[in-house]
Protein backbone atom coordinates (compact mmCIF):
# COMPACT_ATOMS: atom_id res chain seq x y z
CA UNK A 1 0.00 0.00 0.00
CA UNK A 2 2.77 2.45 0.93
CA UNK A 3 4.57 1.61 -2.30
CA UNK A 4 1.47 2.38 -4.36
CA UNK A 5 0.96 5.71 -2.59
CA UNK A 6 4.59 6.60 -3.18
CA UNK A 7 4.38 5.75 -6.86
CA UNK A 8 1.15 7.72 -7.18
CA UNK A 9 2.86 10.72 -5.63
CA UNK A 10 5.86 10.36 -7.93
CA UNK A 11 3.70 9.92 -11.01
CA UNK A 12 1.93 13.22 -10.28
CA UNK A 13 5.15 15.00 -11.34
CA UNK A 14 5.04 13.50 -14.83
CA UNK A 15 2.30 13.72 -17.44
CA UNK A 16 3.35 10.73 -19.53
CA UNK A 17 5.71 7.78 -19.70
CA UNK A 18 7.61 9.68 -22.40
CA UNK A 19 8.48 12.39 -19.86
CA UNK A 20 9.79 9.73 -17.47
CA UNK A 21 11.90 8.17 -20.22
CA UNK A 22 13.29 11.60 -21.11
CA UNK A 23 14.21 12.26 -17.48
CA UNK A 24 15.93 8.86 -17.14
CA UNK A 25 17.96 9.51 -20.29
CA UNK A 26 18.91 12.98 -19.01
CA UNK A 27 20.00 11.76 -15.56
CA UNK A 28 22.01 8.86 -17.00
CA UNK A 29 23.79 11.27 -19.31
CA UNK A 30 24.60 13.62 -16.42
CA UNK A 31 26.28 10.72 -14.59
CA UNK A 32 28.91 10.65 -17.33
CA UNK A 33 29.86 14.34 -17.07
CA UNK A 34 33.12 15.22 -15.29
CA UNK A 35 32.62 15.99 -11.59
CA UNK A 36 32.44 19.67 -10.72
CA UNK A 37 35.21 21.54 -8.92
CA UNK A 38 34.98 21.64 -5.14
CA UNK A 39 36.61 24.52 -3.24
CA UNK A 40 37.62 24.02 0.42
CA UNK A 41 38.37 26.91 2.78
CA UNK A 42 38.84 26.99 6.55
CA UNK A 43 39.51 29.23 9.57
CA UNK A 44 38.48 32.50 7.96
CA UNK A 45 38.31 34.27 11.34
CA UNK A 46 36.51 37.37 10.15
CA UNK A 47 39.04 38.24 7.41
CA UNK A 48 36.41 39.19 4.86
CA UNK A 49 38.63 40.96 2.30
CA UNK A 50 41.01 38.02 1.97
CA UNK A 51 38.13 35.53 1.89
CA UNK A 52 36.07 37.31 -0.74
CA UNK A 53 39.17 37.61 -2.93
CA UNK A 54 39.73 33.84 -2.65
CA UNK A 55 36.12 33.36 -3.75
CA UNK A 56 36.50 35.76 -6.65
CA UNK A 57 39.65 34.14 -8.00
CA UNK A 58 38.62 30.56 -7.20
CA UNK A 59 41.96 29.99 -5.43
CA UNK A 60 43.76 30.70 -8.67
CA UNK A 61 41.39 28.59 -10.75
CA UNK A 62 40.33 31.51 -12.95
CA UNK A 63 43.93 32.30 -13.87
CA UNK A 64 44.48 28.65 -14.71
CA UNK A 65 41.48 28.67 -17.05
CA UNK A 66 42.68 31.89 -18.71
CA UNK A 67 46.19 30.51 -19.16
CA UNK A 68 44.94 27.21 -20.56
CA UNK A 69 42.58 28.87 -23.03
CA UNK A 70 44.56 31.94 -24.11
CA UNK A 71 48.23 30.96 -23.70
CA UNK A 72 48.81 31.31 -27.45
CA UNK A 73 46.71 34.41 -28.09
CA UNK A 74 47.14 36.68 -25.05
CA UNK A 75 50.37 37.90 -23.49
CA UNK A 76 51.04 37.35 -19.77
CA UNK A 77 50.17 40.99 -19.07
CA UNK A 78 46.90 40.70 -21.02
CA UNK A 79 46.03 37.54 -19.10
CA UNK A 80 46.67 39.34 -15.79
CA UNK A 81 44.42 42.24 -16.78
CA UNK A 82 41.65 39.89 -17.88
CA UNK A 83 41.86 38.02 -14.57
CA UNK A 84 41.67 41.24 -12.55
CA UNK A 85 38.67 42.36 -14.58
CA UNK A 86 36.89 39.10 -13.79
CA UNK A 87 37.65 39.42 -10.05
CA UNK A 88 36.51 43.05 -9.67
CA UNK A 89 34.61 44.05 -12.84
CA UNK A 90 32.92 47.22 -11.51
CA UNK A 91 36.08 48.67 -9.98
CA UNK A 92 38.33 47.70 -12.87
CA UNK A 93 35.91 49.15 -15.46
CA UNK A 94 35.74 52.42 -13.57
CA UNK A 95 39.52 52.64 -13.28
CA UNK A 96 40.12 52.01 -17.01
CA UNK A 97 37.04 53.74 -18.46
CA UNK A 98 39.15 56.13 -20.56
CA UNK A 99 40.73 53.17 -22.38
CA UNK A 100 37.44 51.71 -23.60
CA UNK A 101 36.34 51.94 -27.22
CA UNK A 102 34.15 49.79 -29.46
CA UNK A 103 37.03 47.50 -30.40
CA UNK A 104 38.00 46.97 -26.73
CA UNK A 105 34.43 46.02 -25.85
CA UNK A 106 34.21 43.56 -28.74
CA UNK A 107 37.48 41.83 -27.79
CA UNK A 108 36.71 41.76 -24.07
CA UNK A 109 33.19 40.41 -24.51
CA UNK A 110 34.52 37.79 -26.94
CA UNK A 111 37.22 36.69 -24.45
CA UNK A 112 34.68 36.41 -21.64
CA UNK A 113 32.22 34.46 -23.79
CA UNK A 114 35.01 32.04 -24.75
CA UNK A 115 35.94 31.64 -21.11
CA UNK A 116 32.34 30.93 -20.08
CA UNK A 117 32.05 28.36 -22.84
CA UNK A 118 35.32 26.75 -21.74
CA UNK A 119 34.47 26.82 -18.00
CA UNK A 120 30.99 25.38 -18.53
CA UNK A 121 32.03 22.43 -20.68
CA UNK A 122 31.33 19.98 -17.84
CA UNK A 123 27.81 21.29 -17.18
CA UNK A 124 24.53 20.55 -18.90
CA UNK A 125 23.01 23.35 -20.96
CA UNK A 126 20.13 23.45 -18.48
CA UNK A 127 22.47 24.03 -15.54
CA UNK A 128 24.38 26.69 -17.43
CA UNK A 129 21.14 28.45 -18.34
CA UNK A 130 20.22 28.65 -14.65
CA UNK A 131 23.60 30.24 -13.93
CA UNK A 132 23.21 33.05 -16.45
CA UNK A 133 22.14 36.49 -15.18
CA UNK A 134 18.51 37.32 -15.90
CA UNK A 135 18.97 40.70 -17.58
CA UNK A 136 21.22 39.40 -20.40
CA UNK A 137 20.36 35.69 -20.36
CA UNK A 138 18.97 35.65 -23.94
CA UNK A 139 21.91 37.62 -25.36
CA UNK A 140 24.54 35.56 -23.56
CA UNK A 141 22.92 32.29 -24.54
CA UNK A 142 22.87 33.30 -28.20
CA UNK A 143 26.55 34.27 -28.07
CA UNK A 144 27.55 31.12 -26.19
CA UNK A 145 26.01 28.67 -28.59
CA UNK A 146 27.07 30.26 -31.87
CA UNK A 147 28.79 27.88 -34.24
CA UNK A 148 32.20 29.01 -35.49
CA UNK A 149 31.67 27.02 -38.69
CA UNK A 150 28.27 28.51 -39.45
CA UNK A 151 28.58 31.72 -41.45
CA UNK A 152 24.87 32.26 -42.09
CA UNK A 153 24.36 33.95 -38.72
CA UNK A 154 27.72 35.75 -38.52
CA UNK A 155 26.19 39.16 -39.16
CA UNK A 156 23.51 38.37 -36.59
CA UNK A 157 26.10 37.82 -33.84
CA UNK A 158 28.07 40.92 -34.81
CA UNK A 159 24.89 42.96 -34.72
CA UNK A 160 24.12 41.78 -31.16
CA UNK A 161 27.52 43.03 -29.96
CA UNK A 162 27.24 46.29 -31.91
CA UNK A 163 23.81 46.98 -30.43
CA UNK A 164 25.03 46.31 -26.90
CA UNK A 165 27.87 48.79 -27.37
CA UNK A 166 25.75 51.46 -29.08
CA UNK A 167 23.14 51.26 -26.33
CA UNK A 168 25.88 51.74 -23.66
CA UNK A 169 25.22 48.33 -22.17
CA UNK A 170 28.77 47.05 -22.60
CA UNK A 171 29.82 47.56 -18.98
CA UNK A 172 26.70 45.88 -17.61
CA UNK A 173 27.15 42.87 -19.89
CA UNK A 174 30.83 42.55 -18.96
CA UNK A 175 29.98 42.69 -15.24
CA UNK A 176 27.41 39.91 -15.64
CA UNK A 177 29.80 37.79 -17.68
CA UNK A 178 32.54 38.17 -15.04
CA UNK A 179 30.30 37.06 -12.17
CA UNK A 180 29.07 34.15 -14.26
CA UNK A 181 32.67 33.01 -14.71
CA UNK A 182 33.30 33.31 -10.95
CA UNK A 183 30.35 31.00 -10.32
CA UNK A 184 31.22 28.48 -13.03
CA UNK A 185 34.82 27.79 -11.98
CA UNK A 186 33.66 26.41 -8.60
CA UNK A 187 30.69 24.05 -8.47
CA UNK A 188 30.54 23.68 -4.68
CA UNK A 189 32.13 25.42 -1.68
CA UNK A 190 33.07 23.76 1.64
CA UNK A 191 33.74 26.00 4.65
CA UNK A 192 35.54 23.80 7.19
CA UNK A 193 34.90 25.91 10.25
CA UNK A 194 35.77 29.08 12.18
CA UNK A 195 34.12 31.99 10.42
CA UNK A 196 34.05 34.01 13.66
CA UNK A 197 36.49 35.79 16.01
CA UNK A 198 39.78 37.63 15.76
CA UNK A 199 39.13 39.34 12.42
CA UNK A 200 36.74 42.30 12.14
CA UNK A 201 34.06 41.17 9.66
CA UNK A 202 32.68 37.65 10.16
CA UNK A 203 29.20 39.04 9.51
CA UNK A 204 30.20 40.08 5.99
CA UNK A 205 31.55 36.60 5.35
CA UNK A 206 28.22 35.07 6.36
CA UNK A 207 26.27 37.57 4.26
CA UNK A 208 28.45 36.61 1.29
CA UNK A 209 27.97 32.90 1.96
CA UNK A 210 24.22 33.39 2.08
CA UNK A 211 24.32 34.40 -1.60
CA UNK A 212 26.54 31.51 -2.70
CA UNK A 213 25.02 29.08 -5.18
CA UNK A 214 26.12 25.85 -3.48
CA UNK A 215 27.91 25.31 -0.16
CA UNK A 216 28.10 23.53 3.16
CA UNK A 217 29.69 24.49 6.49
CA UNK A 218 31.36 22.41 9.19
CA UNK A 219 31.18 24.28 12.48
CA UNK A 220 34.37 25.38 14.18
CA UNK A 221 34.93 26.01 17.88
CA UNK A 222 34.72 29.78 17.36
CA UNK A 223 31.42 29.40 15.50
CA UNK A 224 30.02 27.29 18.33
CA UNK A 225 30.37 30.00 20.98
CA UNK A 226 28.41 32.48 18.83
CA UNK A 227 25.74 29.86 18.17
CA UNK A 228 25.84 29.14 21.91
CA UNK A 229 25.30 32.80 22.78
CA UNK A 230 22.29 32.93 20.46
CA UNK A 231 21.08 29.66 22.03
CA UNK A 232 21.01 31.22 25.51
CA UNK A 233 24.36 30.10 26.94
CA UNK A 234 25.53 32.88 29.29
CA UNK A 235 29.05 31.48 29.46
CA UNK A 236 29.36 31.31 25.65
CA UNK A 237 28.06 34.87 25.50
CA UNK A 238 30.67 36.14 27.97
CA UNK A 239 33.35 34.35 25.96
CA UNK A 240 32.31 36.08 22.73
CA UNK A 241 32.47 39.43 24.52
CA UNK A 242 35.85 38.62 26.06
CA UNK A 243 37.40 37.57 22.75
CA UNK A 244 35.91 40.57 20.93
CA UNK A 245 37.38 42.88 23.58
CA UNK A 246 40.74 41.13 23.40
CA UNK A 247 40.98 41.75 19.65
CA UNK A 248 39.54 45.27 19.89
CA UNK A 249 36.45 44.19 17.99
CA UNK A 250 33.52 45.01 20.26
CA UNK A 251 31.95 46.80 17.30
CA UNK A 252 30.96 43.41 15.89
CA UNK A 253 28.66 43.03 18.90
CA UNK A 254 27.39 46.59 19.24
CA UNK A 255 27.37 48.05 15.72
CA UNK A 256 26.93 44.93 13.60
CA UNK A 257 24.54 42.92 15.74
CA UNK A 258 22.94 45.85 17.54
CA UNK A 259 23.60 44.40 21.01
CA UNK A 260 23.80 47.09 23.68
CA UNK A 261 26.86 46.57 25.92
CA UNK A 262 26.12 49.64 28.04
CA UNK A 263 24.96 47.53 31.04
CA UNK A 264 28.31 45.73 31.04
CA UNK A 265 30.33 48.92 30.59
CA UNK A 266 28.48 50.65 33.44
CA UNK A 267 29.17 47.66 35.67
CA UNK A 268 32.82 47.37 34.53
CA UNK A 269 33.58 51.04 35.22
CA UNK A 270 32.46 50.58 38.85
CA UNK A 271 34.82 47.70 39.62
CA UNK A 272 37.75 47.70 37.21
CA UNK A 273 40.64 50.00 36.30
CA UNK A 274 43.37 49.92 33.69
CA UNK A 275 45.17 46.57 33.49
CA UNK A 276 48.01 45.82 31.02
CA UNK A 277 47.04 42.14 30.74
CA UNK A 278 43.60 43.10 29.44
CA UNK A 279 44.39 45.90 27.05
CA UNK A 280 43.10 45.09 23.56
CA UNK A 281 45.41 43.98 20.76
CA UNK A 282 45.76 46.90 18.37
CA UNK A 283 46.68 46.19 14.75
CA UNK A 284 49.47 48.23 13.18
CA UNK A 285 47.91 51.28 11.54
CA UNK A 286 44.77 51.26 13.67
CA UNK A 287 44.07 54.42 15.64
CA UNK A 288 42.16 54.28 18.91
CA UNK A 289 41.49 56.95 21.48
CA UNK A 290 42.91 56.25 24.94
CA UNK A 291 39.41 56.58 26.36
CA UNK A 292 38.17 53.79 24.06
CA UNK A 293 41.12 51.56 24.95
CA UNK A 294 40.43 52.04 28.66
CA UNK A 295 36.73 51.24 28.24
CA UNK A 296 37.56 48.08 26.29
CA UNK A 297 40.13 47.09 28.92
CA UNK A 298 37.51 47.35 31.66
CA UNK A 299 34.92 45.41 29.65
CA UNK A 300 37.57 42.79 28.91
CA UNK A 301 38.22 42.24 32.64
CA UNK A 302 34.55 42.15 33.53
CA UNK A 303 33.78 39.61 30.78
CA UNK A 304 36.71 37.40 31.80
CA UNK A 305 35.80 37.27 35.50
CA UNK A 306 32.14 36.66 34.75
CA UNK A 307 33.19 33.88 32.36
CA UNK A 308 35.38 32.28 35.04
CA UNK A 309 32.53 32.44 37.58
CA UNK A 310 30.07 30.90 35.14
CA UNK A 311 32.57 28.18 34.25
CA UNK A 312 32.98 27.30 37.93
CA UNK A 313 29.21 26.96 38.20
CA UNK A 314 29.04 24.73 35.14
CA UNK A 315 31.84 22.48 36.40
CA UNK A 316 29.98 22.02 39.69
CA UNK A 317 26.73 21.42 37.82
CA UNK A 318 28.19 18.84 35.41
CA UNK A 319 30.73 16.59 37.20
CA UNK A 320 30.57 14.12 34.28
CA UNK A 321 32.34 16.72 32.13
CA UNK A 322 35.45 16.01 34.25
CA UNK A 323 36.53 19.65 34.24
CA UNK A 324 37.03 20.18 37.98
CA UNK A 325 40.71 20.90 37.37
CA UNK A 326 39.54 24.14 35.74
CA UNK A 327 38.12 25.53 38.99
CA UNK A 328 41.13 27.84 39.23
CA UNK A 329 39.18 30.73 40.69
CA UNK A 330 38.24 28.51 43.64
CA UNK A 331 41.83 27.37 44.06
CA UNK A 332 43.25 30.90 44.05
CA UNK A 333 44.43 32.35 47.36
CA UNK A 334 42.95 35.81 47.08
CA UNK A 335 44.98 37.12 50.03
CA UNK A 336 48.39 36.18 48.64
CA UNK A 337 47.38 36.17 44.94
CA UNK A 338 48.90 32.75 44.49
CA UNK A 339 47.68 29.61 42.76
CA UNK A 340 48.84 26.01 42.99
CA UNK A 341 48.79 24.06 39.73
CA UNK A 342 49.98 20.45 39.54
CA UNK A 343 51.99 20.78 42.73
CA UNK A 344 53.65 24.08 41.80
CA UNK A 345 52.76 27.44 43.35
CA UNK A 346 52.64 30.47 41.06
CA UNK A 347 52.32 34.18 41.79
CA UNK A 348 49.42 35.83 40.01
CA UNK A 349 49.94 39.16 38.26
CA UNK A 350 47.58 41.82 36.89
CA UNK A 351 44.71 40.36 38.89
CA UNK A 352 41.19 41.81 38.89
CA UNK A 353 39.30 39.81 41.52
CA UNK A 354 37.40 42.73 43.06
CA UNK A 355 34.00 41.09 42.71
CA UNK A 356 35.08 37.56 43.69
CA UNK A 357 33.82 36.26 47.03
CA UNK A 358 36.64 34.19 48.65
CA UNK A 359 34.10 31.90 50.33
CA UNK A 360 32.05 31.35 47.16
CA UNK A 361 34.18 32.33 44.14
CA UNK A 362 31.58 31.07 41.66
CA UNK A 363 28.77 33.17 43.13
CA UNK A 364 27.40 36.02 41.07
CA UNK A 365 26.28 39.21 42.77
CA UNK A 366 22.72 40.39 42.22
CA UNK A 367 24.15 43.15 40.05
CA UNK A 368 26.09 40.64 37.95
CA UNK A 369 23.03 38.45 37.51
CA UNK A 370 21.05 41.44 36.25
CA UNK A 371 23.81 42.44 33.81
CA UNK A 372 24.06 38.89 32.43
CA UNK A 373 20.29 38.58 32.10
CA UNK A 374 20.01 41.84 30.16
CA UNK A 375 22.92 40.97 27.89
CA UNK A 376 21.63 37.46 27.23
CA UNK A 377 18.23 38.84 26.27
CA UNK A 378 19.92 41.19 23.79
CA UNK A 379 21.96 38.35 22.24
CA UNK A 380 18.97 36.02 21.92
CA UNK A 381 16.78 38.68 20.33
CA UNK A 382 19.33 40.21 17.97
CA UNK A 383 17.59 39.87 14.60
CA UNK A 384 20.80 39.80 12.60
CA UNK A 385 22.60 37.36 14.90
CA UNK A 386 19.56 35.08 14.83
CA UNK A 387 19.50 35.24 11.02
CA UNK A 388 23.20 34.41 10.80
CA UNK A 389 23.16 31.57 13.34
CA UNK A 390 20.03 30.12 11.73
CA UNK A 391 21.92 30.04 8.43
CA UNK A 392 24.85 28.30 10.14
CA UNK A 393 22.50 25.62 11.43
CA UNK A 394 20.76 25.20 8.06
CA UNK A 395 23.99 24.79 6.11
CA UNK A 396 26.19 23.42 8.87
CA UNK A 397 27.07 20.22 10.67
CA UNK A 398 29.73 18.80 13.01
CA UNK A 399 31.21 16.85 10.12
CA UNK A 400 30.36 15.95 6.54
CA UNK A 401 31.00 12.93 4.35
CA UNK A 402 31.07 14.21 0.78
CA UNK A 403 32.54 12.61 -2.34
CA UNK A 404 34.48 10.03 -0.33
CA UNK A 405 36.03 12.70 1.90
CA UNK A 406 35.46 13.36 5.60
CA UNK A 407 35.36 17.06 6.42
CA UNK A 408 35.85 17.98 10.06
CA UNK A 409 37.08 21.19 11.64
CA UNK A 410 38.93 19.81 14.65
CA UNK A 411 39.54 16.16 15.39
CA UNK A 412 38.10 12.78 16.25
CA UNK A 413 39.28 12.36 19.89
CA UNK A 414 41.69 9.43 20.23
CA UNK A 415 43.51 7.62 23.02
CA UNK A 416 47.28 7.18 22.82
CA UNK A 417 46.88 3.71 21.27
CA UNK A 418 44.72 5.11 18.47
CA UNK A 419 41.41 3.83 19.83
CA UNK A 420 38.49 6.26 20.02
CA UNK A 421 38.37 8.26 23.25
CA UNK A 422 35.05 7.90 25.05
CA UNK A 423 33.06 9.96 27.55
CA UNK A 424 29.86 9.39 29.53
CA UNK A 425 27.33 12.12 28.71
CA UNK A 426 23.83 12.12 30.16
CA UNK A 427 24.35 8.57 31.36
CA UNK A 428 25.50 7.07 28.06
CA UNK A 429 28.95 6.37 26.61
CA UNK A 430 29.87 8.07 23.35
CA UNK A 431 32.94 7.86 21.10
CA UNK A 432 33.94 8.17 17.45
CA UNK A 433 31.14 9.03 15.04
CA UNK A 434 28.46 8.59 17.71
CA UNK A 435 30.13 11.24 19.86
CA UNK A 436 30.07 13.81 17.06
CA UNK A 437 26.47 12.89 16.25
CA UNK A 438 25.51 13.47 19.89
CA UNK A 439 27.29 16.85 19.91
CA UNK A 440 25.31 17.91 16.86
CA UNK A 441 22.03 16.69 18.34
CA UNK A 442 22.72 18.67 21.54
CA UNK A 443 23.59 21.83 19.65
CA UNK A 444 20.42 21.76 17.57
CA UNK A 445 18.25 21.05 20.60
CA UNK A 446 19.87 23.87 22.61
CA UNK A 447 19.31 26.32 19.78
CA UNK A 448 15.61 25.45 19.67
CA UNK A 449 15.17 26.38 23.35
CA UNK A 450 17.22 29.53 24.03
CA UNK A 451 15.14 30.33 27.14
CA UNK A 452 16.69 27.30 28.90
CA UNK A 453 20.14 28.68 29.68
CA UNK A 454 21.49 25.93 31.97
CA UNK A 455 19.91 22.80 30.50
CA UNK A 456 22.16 19.86 29.63
CA UNK A 457 22.30 20.54 25.89
CA UNK A 458 23.20 24.20 26.38
CA UNK A 459 26.01 23.22 28.76
CA UNK A 460 27.30 20.85 26.08
CA UNK A 461 27.98 23.91 23.92
CA UNK A 462 30.56 25.10 26.46
CA UNK A 463 32.03 21.62 26.63
CA UNK A 464 32.50 21.79 22.87
CA UNK A 465 34.56 24.95 23.39
CA UNK A 466 36.86 23.66 26.14
CA UNK A 467 36.18 20.03 27.06
CA UNK A 468 38.89 17.39 26.77
CA UNK A 469 36.80 15.05 24.62
CA UNK A 470 35.44 17.82 22.38
CA UNK A 471 36.03 17.21 18.69
CA UNK A 472 36.26 20.98 18.18
CA UNK A 473 38.78 21.68 20.95
CA UNK A 474 41.00 18.61 20.95
CA UNK A 475 43.16 19.52 23.96
CA UNK A 476 43.48 18.54 27.61
CA UNK A 477 42.43 21.94 28.92
CA UNK A 478 41.89 25.55 27.94
CA UNK A 479 44.49 27.66 29.79
CA UNK A 480 42.78 31.05 29.44
CA UNK A 481 43.07 31.82 33.17
CA UNK A 482 46.80 31.06 33.21
CA UNK A 483 47.57 33.20 30.18
CA UNK A 484 46.02 36.23 31.83
CA UNK A 485 47.49 35.95 35.31
CA UNK A 486 50.62 33.76 35.30
CA UNK A 487 53.86 34.85 33.63
CA UNK A 488 55.46 31.40 33.57
CA UNK A 489 54.67 30.21 30.06
CA UNK A 490 54.88 26.54 30.91
CA UNK A 491 51.43 26.96 32.48
CA UNK A 492 50.06 28.27 29.18
CA UNK A 493 50.71 25.06 27.26
CA UNK A 494 47.57 23.27 26.10
CA UNK A 495 48.34 19.59 25.59
CA UNK A 496 46.80 18.36 22.34
CA UNK A 497 44.73 15.23 21.98
CA UNK A 498 46.61 12.17 20.72
CA UNK A 499 44.83 12.64 17.40
CA UNK A 500 47.22 15.42 16.41
CA UNK A 501 50.23 13.14 16.72
CA UNK A 502 48.59 10.02 15.37
CA UNK A 503 47.14 11.78 12.32
CA UNK A 504 50.58 11.49 10.73
CA UNK A 505 49.92 7.75 10.51
CA UNK A 506 48.04 6.44 7.48
CA UNK A 507 46.50 3.49 9.36
CA UNK A 508 45.04 5.86 11.95
CA UNK A 509 43.38 7.98 9.29
CA UNK A 510 42.10 4.91 7.44
CA UNK A 511 40.54 3.70 10.70
CA UNK A 512 38.83 7.06 11.24
CA UNK A 513 37.53 7.11 7.66
CA UNK A 514 36.17 3.58 8.15
CA UNK A 515 34.37 4.74 11.33
CA UNK A 516 32.50 7.26 9.16
CA UNK A 517 31.66 4.73 6.46
CA UNK A 518 34.50 5.53 4.04
CA UNK A 519 36.24 2.35 2.92
CA UNK A 520 37.35 3.26 -0.61
CA UNK A 521 40.92 3.97 -1.66
CA UNK A 522 40.22 7.58 -2.70
CA UNK A 523 39.04 8.86 0.70
CA UNK A 524 40.68 11.74 2.58
CA UNK A 525 40.23 13.48 5.90
CA UNK A 526 40.17 17.25 5.44
CA UNK A 527 40.98 19.27 8.56
CA UNK A 528 41.05 22.87 9.72
CA UNK A 529 41.57 24.27 13.24
CA UNK A 530 45.34 23.98 13.71
CA UNK A 531 47.50 26.45 11.75
CA UNK A 532 50.28 24.81 9.76
CA UNK A 533 53.62 26.39 10.65
CA UNK A 534 55.25 26.27 7.26
CA UNK A 535 58.08 28.47 8.55
CA UNK A 536 59.11 25.51 10.72
CA UNK A 537 58.86 23.08 7.82
CA UNK A 538 55.51 21.55 8.77
CA UNK A 539 53.73 19.81 5.90
CA UNK A 540 49.95 20.24 5.51
CA UNK A 541 49.73 16.93 3.62
CA UNK A 542 49.96 14.07 6.13
CA UNK A 543 49.47 10.32 6.45
CA UNK A 544 50.79 9.57 2.98
CA UNK A 545 48.30 12.00 1.47
CA UNK A 546 45.24 10.69 3.33
CA UNK A 547 44.90 13.81 5.52
CA UNK A 548 45.06 17.43 4.40
CA UNK A 549 45.14 20.40 6.79
CA UNK A 550 43.86 23.61 5.22
CA UNK A 551 44.29 26.09 8.08
CA UNK A 552 47.34 28.07 7.10
CA UNK A 553 46.49 31.35 8.77
CA UNK A 554 43.82 33.58 7.23
CA UNK A 555 43.85 35.31 10.62
CA UNK A 556 46.47 38.07 10.67
CA UNK A 557 47.69 37.28 14.23
CA UNK A 558 48.67 33.79 13.04
CA UNK A 559 50.65 34.86 9.99
CA UNK A 560 53.88 35.66 11.84
CA UNK A 561 54.15 32.05 12.96
CA UNK A 562 52.67 30.29 9.92
CA UNK A 563 54.58 32.23 7.28
CA UNK A 564 51.61 32.45 4.94
CA UNK A 565 47.97 33.50 4.85
CA UNK A 566 45.96 30.37 4.45
CA UNK A 567 45.68 27.12 2.55
CA UNK A 568 42.74 26.27 0.35
CA UNK A 569 42.02 23.07 -1.52
CA UNK A 570 40.66 22.42 -5.01
CA UNK A 571 39.22 19.06 -6.01
CA UNK A 572 38.21 18.65 -9.63
CA UNK A 573 37.72 15.63 -11.87
CA UNK A 574 41.50 15.21 -12.25
CA UNK A 575 42.37 15.18 -8.55
CA UNK A 576 43.24 17.40 -5.60
CA UNK A 577 45.50 20.43 -5.42
CA UNK A 578 46.48 22.27 -2.25
CA UNK A 579 46.92 26.03 -2.70
CA UNK A 580 49.05 28.26 -0.45
CA UNK A 581 48.43 31.99 -0.34
CA UNK A 582 50.46 35.02 0.63
CA UNK A 583 48.86 37.71 2.84
CA UNK A 584 46.18 39.73 1.09
CA UNK A 585 47.25 43.32 0.47
CA UNK A 586 44.17 45.27 -0.58
CA UNK A 587 41.51 45.34 -3.26
CA UNK A 588 43.00 48.61 -4.50
CA UNK A 589 46.42 47.03 -5.02
CA UNK A 590 44.93 44.04 -6.85
CA UNK A 591 42.94 46.28 -9.20
CA UNK A 592 45.70 48.76 -9.94
CA UNK A 593 48.75 46.47 -9.94
CA UNK A 594 47.20 43.02 -10.60
CA UNK A 595 48.89 41.92 -7.35
CA UNK A 596 46.91 38.76 -6.81
CA UNK A 597 47.34 36.52 -3.78
CA UNK A 598 50.14 34.24 -4.91
CA UNK A 599 48.83 30.75 -5.50
CA UNK A 600 51.34 27.94 -5.11
CA UNK A 601 49.76 24.62 -5.92
CA UNK A 602 50.83 21.23 -4.65
CA UNK A 603 49.42 18.08 -6.12
CA UNK A 604 47.81 15.98 -3.40
CA UNK A 605 46.77 13.09 -5.61
CA UNK A 606 45.73 12.36 -9.15
CA UNK A 607 43.38 9.39 -9.66
CA UNK A 608 44.05 6.86 -12.37
CA UNK A 609 40.73 7.65 -14.01
CA UNK A 610 39.02 11.01 -14.34
CA UNK A 611 36.18 11.35 -11.84
CA UNK A 612 32.66 11.64 -13.22
CA UNK A 613 29.41 12.72 -11.58
CA UNK A 614 28.62 9.02 -11.18
CA UNK A 615 31.52 8.78 -8.69
CA UNK A 616 30.21 11.56 -6.43
CA UNK A 617 27.72 12.03 -3.61
CA UNK A 618 25.36 13.75 -6.04
CA UNK A 619 25.84 10.83 -8.44
CA UNK A 620 24.61 8.39 -5.78
CA UNK A 621 21.46 10.45 -5.35
CA UNK A 622 20.93 10.56 -9.12
CA UNK A 623 21.30 6.78 -9.33
CA UNK A 624 18.63 6.37 -6.65
CA UNK A 625 16.39 8.76 -8.54
CA UNK A 626 16.92 6.76 -11.74
CA UNK A 627 15.91 3.55 -9.93
CA UNK A 628 12.75 5.23 -8.64
CA UNK A 629 11.90 6.53 -12.10
CA UNK A 630 12.52 3.12 -13.65
CA UNK A 631 10.23 1.58 -11.04
CA UNK A 632 7.58 4.18 -11.83
CA UNK A 633 7.92 3.53 -15.57
CA UNK A 634 7.46 -0.22 -15.06
CA UNK A 635 4.49 0.46 -12.81
CA UNK A 636 2.77 2.67 -15.40
CA UNK A 637 3.50 0.28 -18.27
CA UNK A 638 1.92 -2.59 -16.31
CA UNK A 639 -1.03 -0.55 -15.03
Secondary structure by P-SEA (a helix, b strand, c coil): caaaaaaaaaacccccaaaaaaaaaaaaaaaaccccbbbbbcccccaaaaaaaaaaaccaaaaaaaaacccccccaaaaaaaaaaaacaaaaaaaacccccaaaaaaaaaaaaaaaaaaaccccaaaaaaacccccaaaaaaaaacccccccaaaaaaaaaaaaaaacaaaaaaaaaaaaaaaaaccbbbbccccccccccaaaaaaaaaacccbbbbbcaaaaaaaaaaaccaaaaaaaaaaaaaacccccccccccccaaaaaaaaaacccccccccccccccccccaaaaaaaaaaaaaaaaaaaaaaaaaaaaccccccccccccccccccccccccccbbbbbcccccccccccccccccaaaaaaaaaaaaaaaacaaaaaaaaaaaaccccccccccbbbbcccccccccccbbbbbcccccccaaaaaaaaaaaaaaaaacccccccaaaaaaaaaacccccccccccccccccccccccccccbbbbcccccccccaaaaaaaaaaaccccccbbbbbcccccccccccccccccccbbbccccccccccccccccbbbbbbcccbbbbbbbcccccaaaaaacccccbbbbbbcccccccccccccaaaaaaaaaaaaaaaaaaaaaac
